């Protein structure tokens, strides 16, 4: 618990991690939203994600910090833009935001399915792609990761597993009780957890 409290305290230093809950997408000023995608060998398919570029991105040569913002269970890459006031909150910060699509994967590699390696997708495919295509800082101090519920679990797990990659991490109502959820008989959540945590 002490470790998690330190993580949360550190995350609170990031002004952006106040985000969340309410509103619709509004294009404000020179903040631009781009729909991008890459083919993922780890998941054997194309993966979409939104890129939110900061003001004046196209008018400078500056390299920006980047926040990877993970969706929750039953969500997708559109949730943060369509269901929150994300654009409003980030519009005044020199920050690039990525909202990946990861199905109900818990941002984890499946022990049983070869084409459901979502941890590998985020770490070995998405992040390198973003750092090649967009002007972001390719260093630990330039990366943050956060998420809601399932995404909150994924953010903390990835930050702890890859401490040299992320400087800040935030978890909003993180679903850390997956061992209890996996016992929920035949619920959809239970089935998704078994795919990614249960080895027969």
Biotite code that builds the C-alpha atoms (Angstrom):
import biotite.structure as struc

atoms = struc.array([
    struc.Atom([0.000, 0.000, 0.000], chain_id="A", res_id=1, res_name="UNK", atom_name="CA", element="C"),
    struc.Atom([2.899, 2.357, 0.744], chain_id="A", res_id=2, res_name="UNK", atom_name="CA", element="C"),
    struc.Atom([4.195, 1.888, -2.789], chain_id="A", res_id=3, res_name="UNK", atom_name="CA", element="C"),
    struc.Atom([0.796, 2.687, -4.307], chain_id="A", res_id=4, res_name="UNK", atom_name="CA", element="C"),
    struc.Atom([0.400, 5.769, -2.094], chain_id="A", res_id=5, res_name="UNK", atom_name="CA", element="C"),
    struc.Atom([3.780, 7.041, -3.281], chain_id="A", res_id=6, res_name="UNK", atom_name="CA", element="C"),
    struc.Atom([2.736, 6.458, -6.888], chain_id="A", res_id=7, res_name="UNK", atom_name="CA", element="C"),
    struc.Atom([-0.533, 8.332, -6.395], chain_id="A", res_id=8, res_name="UNK", atom_name="CA", element="C"),
    struc.Atom([1.224, 11.232, -4.636], chain_id="A", res_id=9, res_name="UNK", atom_name="CA", element="C"),
    struc.Atom([3.683, 11.476, -7.481], chain_id="A", res_id=10, res_name="UNK", atom_name="CA", element="C"),
    struc.Atom([0.890, 11.379, -10.035], chain_id="A", res_id=11, res_name="UNK", atom_name="CA", element="C"),
    struc.Atom([-0.829, 14.263, -8.274], chain_id="A", res_id=12, res_name="UNK", atom_name="CA", element="C"),
    struc.Atom([2.080, 16.473, -9.298], chain_id="A", res_id=13, res_name="UNK", atom_name="CA", element="C"),
    struc.Atom([0.858, 16.307, -12.901], chain_id="A", res_id=14, res_name="UNK", atom_name="CA", element="C"),
    struc.Atom([-1.733, 19.062, -13.398], chain_id="A", res_id=15, res_name="UNK", atom_name="CA", element="C"),
    struc.Atom([-3.349, 17.158, -16.233], chain_id="A", res_id=16, res_name="UNK", atom_name="CA", element="C"),
    struc.Atom([-4.339, 14.236, -14.090], chain_id="A", res_id=17, res_name="UNK", atom_name="CA", element="C"),
    struc.Atom([-7.205, 16.260, -12.711], chain_id="A", res_id=18, res_name="UNK", atom_name="CA", element="C"),
    struc.Atom([-9.061, 15.460, -15.983], chain_id="A", res_id=19, res_name="UNK", atom_name="CA", element="C"),
    struc.Atom([-12.210, 13.419, -16.094], chain_id="A", res_id=20, res_name="UNK", atom_name="CA", element="C"),
    struc.Atom([-15.905, 13.015, -16.234], chain_id="A", res_id=21, res_name="UNK", atom_name="CA", element="C"),
    struc.Atom([-18.296, 15.183, -18.138], chain_id="A", res_id=22, res_name="UNK", atom_name="CA", element="C"),
    struc.Atom([-18.733, 17.238, -21.257], chain_id="A", res_id=23, res_name="UNK", atom_name="CA", element="C"),
    struc.Atom([-18.338, 16.656, -24.974], chain_id="A", res_id=24, res_name="UNK", atom_name="CA", element="C"),
    struc.Atom([-15.545, 17.128, -27.462], chain_id="A", res_id=25, res_name="UNK", atom_name="CA", element="C"),
    struc.Atom([-14.916, 20.737, -28.498], chain_id="A", res_id=26, res_name="UNK", atom_name="CA", element="C"),
    struc.Atom([-12.138, 21.885, -30.790], chain_id="A", res_id=27, res_name="UNK", atom_name="CA", element="C"),
    struc.Atom([-10.582, 24.882, -29.082], chain_id="A", res_id=28, res_name="UNK", atom_name="CA", element="C"),
    struc.Atom([-8.000, 27.222, -30.536], chain_id="A", res_id=29, res_name="UNK", atom_name="CA", element="C"),
    struc.Atom([-5.179, 25.408, -32.242], chain_id="A", res_id=30, res_name="UNK", atom_name="CA", element="C"),
    struc.Atom([-5.504, 22.123, -30.403], chain_id="A", res_id=31, res_name="UNK", atom_name="CA", element="C"),
    struc.Atom([-5.772, 19.449, -33.083], chain_id="A", res_id=32, res_name="UNK", atom_name="CA", element="C"),
    struc.Atom([-7.166, 15.930, -32.802], chain_id="A", res_id=33, res_name="UNK", atom_name="CA", element="C"),
    struc.Atom([-5.860, 13.305, -35.219], chain_id="A", res_id=34, res_name="UNK", atom_name="CA", element="C"),
    struc.Atom([-7.157, 9.762, -35.684], chain_id="A", res_id=35, res_name="UNK", atom_name="CA", element="C"),
    struc.Atom([-4.161, 7.519, -36.328], chain_id="A", res_id=36, res_name="UNK", atom_name="CA", element="C"),
    struc.Atom([-3.613, 3.764, -36.517], chain_id="A", res_id=37, res_name="UNK", atom_name="CA", element="C"),
    struc.Atom([-0.869, 1.184, -36.857], chain_id="A", res_id=38, res_name="UNK", atom_name="CA", element="C"),
    struc.Atom([-0.756, -2.470, -37.738], chain_id="A", res_id=39, res_name="UNK", atom_name="CA", element="C"),
    struc.Atom([0.108, -4.429, -34.617], chain_id="A", res_id=40, res_name="UNK", atom_name="CA", element="C"),
    struc.Atom([1.888, -7.769, -34.950], chain_id="A", res_id=41, res_name="UNK", atom_name="CA", element="C"),
    struc.Atom([1.328, -8.300, -31.232], chain_id="A", res_id=42, res_name="UNK", atom_name="CA", element="C"),
    struc.Atom([-2.457, -8.255, -31.665], chain_id="A", res_id=43, res_name="UNK", atom_name="CA", element="C"),
    struc.Atom([-2.613, -9.258, -35.346], chain_id="A", res_id=44, res_name="UNK", atom_name="CA", element="C"),
    struc.Atom([-4.671, -6.301, -36.482], chain_id="A", res_id=45, res_name="UNK", atom_name="CA", element="C"),
    struc.Atom([-4.880, -2.550, -36.952], chain_id="A", res_id=46, res_name="UNK", atom_name="CA", element="C"),
    struc.Atom([-5.159, -0.508, -33.749], chain_id="A", res_id=47, res_name="UNK", atom_name="CA", element="C"),
    struc.Atom([-6.668, 2.972, -33.733], chain_id="A", res_id=48, res_name="UNK", atom_name="CA", element="C"),
    struc.Atom([-5.765, 5.796, -31.386], chain_id="A", res_id=49, res_name="UNK", atom_name="CA", element="C"),
    struc.Atom([-6.380, 9.510, -31.110], chain_id="A", res_id=50, res_name="UNK", atom_name="CA", element="C"),
    struc.Atom([-3.517, 11.975, -30.953], chain_id="A", res_id=51, res_name="UNK", atom_name="CA", element="C"),
    struc.Atom([-4.204, 15.333, -29.338], chain_id="A", res_id=52, res_name="UNK", atom_name="CA", element="C"),
    struc.Atom([-1.618, 17.860, -30.477], chain_id="A", res_id=53, res_name="UNK", atom_name="CA", element="C"),
    struc.Atom([-0.955, 20.932, -28.324], chain_id="A", res_id=54, res_name="UNK", atom_name="CA", element="C"),
    struc.Atom([-1.433, 24.505, -29.445], chain_id="A", res_id=55, res_name="UNK", atom_name="CA", element="C"),
    struc.Atom([1.119, 25.724, -31.995], chain_id="A", res_id=56, res_name="UNK", atom_name="CA", element="C"),
    struc.Atom([2.427, 22.188, -32.581], chain_id="A", res_id=57, res_name="UNK", atom_name="CA", element="C"),
    struc.Atom([2.670, 22.858, -36.322], chain_id="A", res_id=58, res_name="UNK", atom_name="CA", element="C"),
    struc.Atom([4.299, 26.243, -35.825], chain_id="A", res_id=59, res_name="UNK", atom_name="CA", element="C"),
    struc.Atom([7.319, 25.256, -33.738], chain_id="A", res_id=60, res_name="UNK", atom_name="CA", element="C"),
    struc.Atom([10.084, 22.645, -33.611], chain_id="A", res_id=61, res_name="UNK", atom_name="CA", element="C"),
    struc.Atom([9.554, 21.993, -29.911], chain_id="A", res_id=62, res_name="UNK", atom_name="CA", element="C"),
    struc.Atom([9.455, 18.424, -28.587], chain_id="A", res_id=63, res_name="UNK", atom_name="CA", element="C"),
    struc.Atom([6.625, 17.746, -26.154], chain_id="A", res_id=64, res_name="UNK", atom_name="CA", element="C"),
    struc.Atom([5.934, 15.498, -23.221], chain_id="A", res_id=65, res_name="UNK", atom_name="CA", element="C"),
    struc.Atom([3.376, 12.786, -23.978], chain_id="A", res_id=66, res_name="UNK", atom_name="CA", element="C"),
    struc.Atom([0.591, 11.290, -21.878], chain_id="A", res_id=67, res_name="UNK", atom_name="CA", element="C"),
    struc.Atom([-0.740, 7.825, -22.736], chain_id="A", res_id=68, res_name="UNK", atom_name="CA", element="C"),
    struc.Atom([-4.334, 7.798, -21.499], chain_id="A", res_id=69, res_name="UNK", atom_name="CA", element="C"),
    struc.Atom([-5.873, 4.318, -21.216], chain_id="A", res_id=70, res_name="UNK", atom_name="CA", element="C"),
    struc.Atom([-9.598, 3.546, -21.455], chain_id="A", res_id=71, res_name="UNK", atom_name="CA", element="C"),
    struc.Atom([-11.582, 1.301, -19.112], chain_id="A", res_id=72, res_name="UNK", atom_name="CA", element="C"),
    struc.Atom([-13.320, -2.033, -19.565], chain_id="A", res_id=73, res_name="UNK", atom_name="CA", element="C"),
    struc.Atom([-15.836, -2.102, -22.471], chain_id="A", res_id=74, res_name="UNK", atom_name="CA", element="C"),
    struc.Atom([-14.406, 1.192, -23.715], chain_id="A", res_id=75, res_name="UNK", atom_name="CA", element="C"),
    struc.Atom([-12.248, 2.159, -26.664], chain_id="A", res_id=76, res_name="UNK", atom_name="CA", element="C"),
    struc.Atom([-9.947, 4.891, -27.957], chain_id="A", res_id=77, res_name="UNK", atom_name="CA", element="C"),
    struc.Atom([-12.862, 7.340, -28.340], chain_id="A", res_id=78, res_name="UNK", atom_name="CA", element="C"),
    struc.Atom([-13.986, 7.353, -24.692], chain_id="A", res_id=79, res_name="UNK", atom_name="CA", element="C"),
    struc.Atom([-11.725, 10.077, -23.356], chain_id="A", res_id=80, res_name="UNK", atom_name="CA", element="C"),
    struc.Atom([-12.714, 12.459, -26.138], chain_id="A", res_id=81, res_name="UNK", atom_name="CA", element="C"),
    struc.Atom([-16.429, 11.658, -26.303], chain_id="A", res_id=82, res_name="UNK", atom_name="CA", element="C"),
    struc.Atom([-17.220, 11.165, -22.626], chain_id="A", res_id=83, res_name="UNK", atom_name="CA", element="C"),
    struc.Atom([-15.002, 13.681, -20.850], chain_id="A", res_id=84, res_name="UNK", atom_name="CA", element="C"),
    struc.Atom([-13.866, 17.296, -21.168], chain_id="A", res_id=85, res_name="UNK", atom_name="CA", element="C"),
    struc.Atom([-10.364, 16.188, -22.105], chain_id="A", res_id=86, res_name="UNK", atom_name="CA", element="C"),
    struc.Atom([-9.867, 18.807, -24.829], chain_id="A", res_id=87, res_name="UNK", atom_name="CA", element="C"),
    struc.Atom([-10.834, 21.582, -22.431], chain_id="A", res_id=88, res_name="UNK", atom_name="CA", element="C"),
    struc.Atom([-8.386, 20.377, -19.797], chain_id="A", res_id=89, res_name="UNK", atom_name="CA", element="C"),
    struc.Atom([-5.392, 19.863, -22.060], chain_id="A", res_id=90, res_name="UNK", atom_name="CA", element="C"),
    struc.Atom([-5.843, 22.905, -24.283], chain_id="A", res_id=91, res_name="UNK", atom_name="CA", element="C"),
    struc.Atom([-3.548, 25.124, -22.213], chain_id="A", res_id=92, res_name="UNK", atom_name="CA", element="C"),
    struc.Atom([-0.749, 22.612, -21.616], chain_id="A", res_id=93, res_name="UNK", atom_name="CA", element="C"),
    struc.Atom([2.266, 21.923, -23.853], chain_id="A", res_id=94, res_name="UNK", atom_name="CA", element="C"),
    struc.Atom([1.466, 18.228, -23.915], chain_id="A", res_id=95, res_name="UNK", atom_name="CA", element="C"),
    struc.Atom([0.676, 15.582, -26.512], chain_id="A", res_id=96, res_name="UNK", atom_name="CA", element="C"),
    struc.Atom([-1.980, 12.998, -25.528], chain_id="A", res_id=97, res_name="UNK", atom_name="CA", element="C"),
    struc.Atom([-2.432, 9.491, -26.955], chain_id="A", res_id=98, res_name="UNK", atom_name="CA", element="C"),
    struc.Atom([-5.634, 7.483, -26.334], chain_id="A", res_id=99, res_name="UNK", atom_name="CA", element="C"),
    struc.Atom([-4.958, 3.860, -27.404], chain_id="A", res_id=100, res_name="UNK", atom_name="CA", element="C"),
    struc.Atom([-7.498, 1.209, -28.314], chain_id="A", res_id=101, res_name="UNK", atom_name="CA", element="C"),
    struc.Atom([-6.966, -2.017, -26.347], chain_id="A", res_id=102, res_name="UNK", atom_name="CA", element="C"),
    struc.Atom([-10.292, -3.888, -26.271], chain_id="A", res_id=103, res_name="UNK", atom_name="CA", element="C"),
    struc.Atom([-10.935, -5.629, -22.910], chain_id="A", res_id=104, res_name="UNK", atom_name="CA", element="C"),
    struc.Atom([-7.323, -6.722, -22.638], chain_id="A", res_id=105, res_name="UNK", atom_name="CA", element="C"),
    struc.Atom([-6.342, -5.318, -19.226], chain_id="A", res_id=106, res_name="UNK", atom_name="CA", element="C"),
    struc.Atom([-3.285, -4.047, -21.123], chain_id="A", res_id=107, res_name="UNK", atom_name="CA", element="C"),
    struc.Atom([-1.772, -7.487, -20.669], chain_id="A", res_id=108, res_name="UNK", atom_name="CA", element="C"),
    struc.Atom([-0.371, -10.304, -22.798], chain_id="A", res_id=109, res_name="UNK", atom_name="CA", element="C"),
    struc.Atom([-2.677, -13.310, -22.909], chain_id="A", res_id=110, res_name="UNK", atom_name="CA", element="C"),
    struc.Atom([-1.062, -16.558, -21.717], chain_id="A", res_id=111, res_name="UNK", atom_name="CA", element="C"),
    struc.Atom([-3.288, -18.576, -24.057], chain_id="A", res_id=112, res_name="UNK", atom_name="CA", element="C"),
    struc.Atom([-3.890, -16.499, -27.217], chain_id="A", res_id=113, res_name="UNK", atom_name="CA", element="C"),
    struc.Atom([-0.931, -15.608, -29.434], chain_id="A", res_id=114, res_name="UNK", atom_name="CA", element="C"),
    struc.Atom([-2.666, -12.628, -31.048], chain_id="A", res_id=115, res_name="UNK", atom_name="CA", element="C"),
    struc.Atom([-3.721, -10.881, -27.822], chain_id="A", res_id=116, res_name="UNK", atom_name="CA", element="C"),
    struc.Atom([-0.492, -9.365, -26.574], chain_id="A", res_id=117, res_name="UNK", atom_name="CA", element="C"),
    struc.Atom([-1.643, -5.878, -25.649], chain_id="A", res_id=118, res_name="UNK", atom_name="CA", element="C"),
    struc.Atom([1.202, -5.132, -23.267], chain_id="A", res_id=119, res_name="UNK", atom_name="CA", element="C"),
    struc.Atom([3.636, -5.743, -26.108], chain_id="A", res_id=120, res_name="UNK", atom_name="CA", element="C"),
    struc.Atom([1.494, -3.571, -28.364], chain_id="A", res_id=121, res_name="UNK", atom_name="CA", element="C"),
    struc.Atom([1.711, -0.570, -26.029], chain_id="A", res_id=122, res_name="UNK", atom_name="CA", element="C"),
    struc.Atom([5.370, -0.973, -25.063], chain_id="A", res_id=123, res_name="UNK", atom_name="CA", element="C"),
    struc.Atom([7.092, -2.278, -28.204], chain_id="A", res_id=124, res_name="UNK", atom_name="CA", element="C"),
    struc.Atom([4.869, -0.957, -31.000], chain_id="A", res_id=125, res_name="UNK", atom_name="CA", element="C"),
    struc.Atom([2.764, 2.069, -30.053], chain_id="A", res_id=126, res_name="UNK", atom_name="CA", element="C"),
    struc.Atom([5.321, 4.049, -28.039], chain_id="A", res_id=127, res_name="UNK", atom_name="CA", element="C"),
    struc.Atom([8.133, 3.636, -30.623], chain_id="A", res_id=128, res_name="UNK", atom_name="CA", element="C"),
    struc.Atom([5.705, 4.565, -33.414], chain_id="A", res_id=129, res_name="UNK", atom_name="CA", element="C"),
    struc.Atom([4.582, 7.731, -31.613], chain_id="A", res_id=130, res_name="UNK", atom_name="CA", element="C"),
    struc.Atom([8.189, 8.719, -30.969], chain_id="A", res_id=131, res_name="UNK", atom_name="CA", element="C"),
    struc.Atom([9.096, 8.256, -34.628], chain_id="A", res_id=132, res_name="UNK", atom_name="CA", element="C"),
    struc.Atom([6.122, 10.113, -36.090], chain_id="A", res_id=133, res_name="UNK", atom_name="CA", element="C"),
    struc.Atom([5.444, 12.917, -33.596], chain_id="A", res_id=134, res_name="UNK", atom_name="CA", element="C"),
    struc.Atom([7.694, 15.463, -31.928], chain_id="A", res_id=135, res_name="UNK", atom_name="CA", element="C"),
    struc.Atom([7.778, 14.070, -28.420], chain_id="A", res_id=136, res_name="UNK", atom_name="CA", element="C"),
    struc.Atom([10.545, 13.636, -25.893], chain_id="A", res_id=137, res_name="UNK", atom_name="CA", element="C"),
    struc.Atom([11.963, 10.135, -26.291], chain_id="A", res_id=138, res_name="UNK", atom_name="CA", element="C"),
    struc.Atom([13.059, 9.832, -22.691], chain_id="A", res_id=139, res_name="UNK", atom_name="CA", element="C"),
    struc.Atom([11.590, 8.787, -19.367], chain_id="A", res_id=140, res_name="UNK", atom_name="CA", element="C"),
    struc.Atom([11.048, 12.357, -18.177], chain_id="A", res_id=141, res_name="UNK", atom_name="CA", element="C"),
    struc.Atom([8.934, 12.970, -21.277], chain_id="A", res_id=142, res_name="UNK", atom_name="CA", element="C"),
    struc.Atom([6.425, 10.130, -20.754], chain_id="A", res_id=143, res_name="UNK", atom_name="CA", element="C"),
    struc.Atom([3.418, 9.734, -18.459], chain_id="A", res_id=144, res_name="UNK", atom_name="CA", element="C"),
    struc.Atom([0.736, 7.050, -18.389], chain_id="A", res_id=145, res_name="UNK", atom_name="CA", element="C"),
    struc.Atom([-2.681, 7.073, -16.736], chain_id="A", res_id=146, res_name="UNK", atom_name="CA", element="C"),
    struc.Atom([-6.015, 5.336, -17.047], chain_id="A", res_id=147, res_name="UNK", atom_name="CA", element="C"),
    struc.Atom([-9.505, 4.703, -15.750], chain_id="A", res_id=148, res_name="UNK", atom_name="CA", element="C"),
    struc.Atom([-10.634, 1.442, -14.086], chain_id="A", res_id=149, res_name="UNK", atom_name="CA", element="C"),
    struc.Atom([-9.131, -1.316, -16.266], chain_id="A", res_id=150, res_name="UNK", atom_name="CA", element="C"),
    struc.Atom([-6.912, 1.396, -17.730], chain_id="A", res_id=151, res_name="UNK", atom_name="CA", element="C"),
    struc.Atom([-5.914, 2.480, -14.231], chain_id="A", res_id=152, res_name="UNK", atom_name="CA", element="C"),
    struc.Atom([-4.773, -1.057, -13.543], chain_id="A", res_id=153, res_name="UNK", atom_name="CA", element="C"),
    struc.Atom([-2.928, -1.153, -16.852], chain_id="A", res_id=154, res_name="UNK", atom_name="CA", element="C"),
    struc.Atom([-1.203, 2.179, -16.261], chain_id="A", res_id=155, res_name="UNK", atom_name="CA", element="C"),
    struc.Atom([0.145, 1.238, -12.827], chain_id="A", res_id=156, res_name="UNK", atom_name="CA", element="C"),
    struc.Atom([1.146, -2.248, -13.966], chain_id="A", res_id=157, res_name="UNK", atom_name="CA", element="C"),
    struc.Atom([3.060, -0.937, -16.975], chain_id="A", res_id=158, res_name="UNK", atom_name="CA", element="C"),
    struc.Atom([4.719, 1.839, -14.971], chain_id="A", res_id=159, res_name="UNK", atom_name="CA", element="C"),
    struc.Atom([5.883, -0.611, -12.303], chain_id="A", res_id=160, res_name="UNK", atom_name="CA", element="C"),
    struc.Atom([7.023, -3.208, -14.835], chain_id="A", res_id=161, res_name="UNK", atom_name="CA", element="C"),
    struc.Atom([8.849, -0.662, -16.998], chain_id="A", res_id=162, res_name="UNK", atom_name="CA", element="C"),
    struc.Atom([10.155, 1.923, -14.508], chain_id="A", res_id=163, res_name="UNK", atom_name="CA", element="C"),
    struc.Atom([12.652, 3.300, -17.013], chain_id="A", res_id=164, res_name="UNK", atom_name="CA", element="C"),
    struc.Atom([9.886, 4.252, -19.449], chain_id="A", res_id=165, res_name="UNK", atom_name="CA", element="C"),
    struc.Atom([7.475, 6.409, -17.429], chain_id="A", res_id=166, res_name="UNK", atom_name="CA", element="C"),
    struc.Atom([8.133, 9.390, -15.167], chain_id="A", res_id=167, res_name="UNK", atom_name="CA", element="C"),
    struc.Atom([4.552, 9.795, -13.919], chain_id="A", res_id=168, res_name="UNK", atom_name="CA", element="C"),
    struc.Atom([1.634, 7.397, -13.534], chain_id="A", res_id=169, res_name="UNK", atom_name="CA", element="C"),
    struc.Atom([-1.990, 8.021, -12.594], chain_id="A", res_id=170, res_name="UNK", atom_name="CA", element="C"),
    struc.Atom([-4.822, 5.625, -11.793], chain_id="A", res_id=171, res_name="UNK", atom_name="CA", element="C"),
    struc.Atom([-8.451, 6.695, -11.606], chain_id="A", res_id=172, res_name="UNK", atom_name="CA", element="C"),
    struc.Atom([-10.611, 4.094, -9.829], chain_id="A", res_id=173, res_name="UNK", atom_name="CA", element="C"),
    struc.Atom([-8.058, 1.476, -10.863], chain_id="A", res_id=174, res_name="UNK", atom_name="CA", element="C"),
    struc.Atom([-9.436, -2.090, -11.002], chain_id="A", res_id=175, res_name="UNK", atom_name="CA", element="C"),
    struc.Atom([-6.791, -3.761, -8.872], chain_id="A", res_id=176, res_name="UNK", atom_name="CA", element="C"),
    struc.Atom([-9.152, -6.384, -7.428], chain_id="A", res_id=177, res_name="UNK", atom_name="CA", element="C"),
    struc.Atom([-9.032, -8.597, -10.529], chain_id="A", res_id=178, res_name="UNK", atom_name="CA", element="C"),
    struc.Atom([-8.544, -11.731, -8.424], chain_id="A", res_id=179, res_name="UNK", atom_name="CA", element="C"),
    struc.Atom([-11.997, -11.132, -6.925], chain_id="A", res_id=180, res_name="UNK", atom_name="CA", element="C"),
    struc.Atom([-13.530, -10.160, -10.256], chain_id="A", res_id=181, res_name="UNK", atom_name="CA", element="C"),
    struc.Atom([-12.272, -13.329, -11.901], chain_id="A", res_id=182, res_name="UNK", atom_name="CA", element="C"),
    struc.Atom([-14.513, -15.370, -9.574], chain_id="A", res_id=183, res_name="UNK", atom_name="CA", element="C"),
    struc.Atom([-17.689, -13.744, -10.912], chain_id="A", res_id=184, res_name="UNK", atom_name="CA", element="C"),
    struc.Atom([-18.956, -16.922, -12.589], chain_id="A", res_id=185, res_name="UNK", atom_name="CA", element="C"),
    struc.Atom([-19.728, -16.315, -16.269], chain_id="A", res_id=186, res_name="UNK", atom_name="CA", element="C"),
    struc.Atom([-19.823, -12.519, -16.356], chain_id="A", res_id=187, res_name="UNK", atom_name="CA", element="C"),
    struc.Atom([-18.137, -10.803, -19.300], chain_id="A", res_id=188, res_name="UNK", atom_name="CA", element="C"),
    struc.Atom([-15.573, -9.209, -17.013], chain_id="A", res_id=189, res_name="UNK", atom_name="CA", element="C"),
    struc.Atom([-14.716, -12.584, -15.529], chain_id="A", res_id=190, res_name="UNK", atom_name="CA", element="C"),
    struc.Atom([-14.299, -14.123, -18.982], chain_id="A", res_id=191, res_name="UNK", atom_name="CA", element="C"),
    struc.Atom([-12.009, -11.319, -20.160], chain_id="A", res_id=192, res_name="UNK", atom_name="CA", element="C"),
    struc.Atom([-9.890, -11.688, -17.029], chain_id="A", res_id=193, res_name="UNK", atom_name="CA", element="C"),
    struc.Atom([-9.533, -15.413, -17.577], chain_id="A", res_id=194, res_name="UNK", atom_name="CA", element="C"),
    struc.Atom([-8.264, -14.749, -21.099], chain_id="A", res_id=195, res_name="UNK", atom_name="CA", element="C"),
    struc.Atom([-5.478, -12.541, -19.794], chain_id="A", res_id=196, res_name="UNK", atom_name="CA", element="C"),
    struc.Atom([-4.669, -13.873, -16.323], chain_id="A", res_id=197, res_name="UNK", atom_name="CA", element="C"),
    struc.Atom([-5.670, -17.520, -16.234], chain_id="A", res_id=198, res_name="UNK", atom_name="CA", element="C"),
    struc.Atom([-3.404, -20.272, -17.484], chain_id="A", res_id=199, res_name="UNK", atom_name="CA", element="C"),
    struc.Atom([-5.095, -23.662, -17.805], chain_id="A", res_id=200, res_name="UNK", atom_name="CA", element="C"),
])
